[in-house]
Amino acid sequence: MRHDAEFKAMLGALSPVEIDALKSSIEDDGVREPITLWSQYECKECGEVSAIHQLVRHKHQSDYGVWYCSNCGHELDDDEFASALAGAVVVDGYNRLRIAEELGIDVQYRFVYFEDRAEAKKWIAQNQLGRRNLSPGKASYCMGLIYNNTKQEQGGTGANQHVQSGQNVHSAMKTSQAIAEEFGVSEKTVRRDGQFAESVDTLEAAIPGTMEDALSGKIPRAKIVEAAKQAKSGNIEAARSTISKEESDRRMKAMREDMAAQ
């Protein structure tokens, strides 16, 4: 299995208390939910890249069942499944998987297929928004990502943009309204989250590794937007300075607060 740094940042790290609770649960009950993987499997029968599904033929079967291609039904042998598993990308269950591996506990898998990274990220965002313990930064990013991706899906080919500009604005308004109603927030919040998600993605592309701090709240939203604009204009060093200064200021403030508390 492969781990993707950007996907992992979207899913976020658990607190020490949450890790202990999850570890205790897995020790007692095992891993109750399958680890979800983005399938990269190319079927040797039909040649299609697709998800693979599991079929348990009867309840007394000694193993977890037969894996087969979702496109043509070809059954995978052990070597094929091992190859499919090794090439798949984790899109949900990083923490469960890591703890299970530490404890030597078996896990089950669920394979899904996406056309590209954008579709995979949208799925992760939708999946994350269904969880109760989502941080504010992560919730904003996920909603903004869904909004931005949905706008792009509805935007057509981009041909004759001057003629279509009014239609695109109307479409974006309808999209923000639909998402706002679905999640019980205002349209303004959806559009603001869209700007935030775009800024985070721009910054992560320019300075890999910044997404985790952005979504955890270590870097304020205004600084993220400012740094993203600098990065988009090609001024990477200015963007790096903007977020580095913010991190330095945060640490100095924490040190002063610690000293004052002593």
Secondary structure, 3 states (H helix, E strand, C coil): CECCHHHHHHHCCCCHHHHHHHHHHHHHHCCCCCEEEECCCECCCCCCECCEEEECCCCCCCCCCEEEECCCCCECCHHHHHHHHHHCEEEECHHHHHHHHHHCCCCCEEEECCCCHHHHHHHHHHHHHCCCCCCHHHHHHHHHHHHHHHHHHHCCCCCCHHHHHHHHHHHHHHHHHHHHHHHCCCHHHHHHHHHHHHHHHHHHHHCCCCHHHHHHCCCCHHHHHHHHHHHHCCCHHHHHHHHHHHHHHHHHHHHHHHHHHC
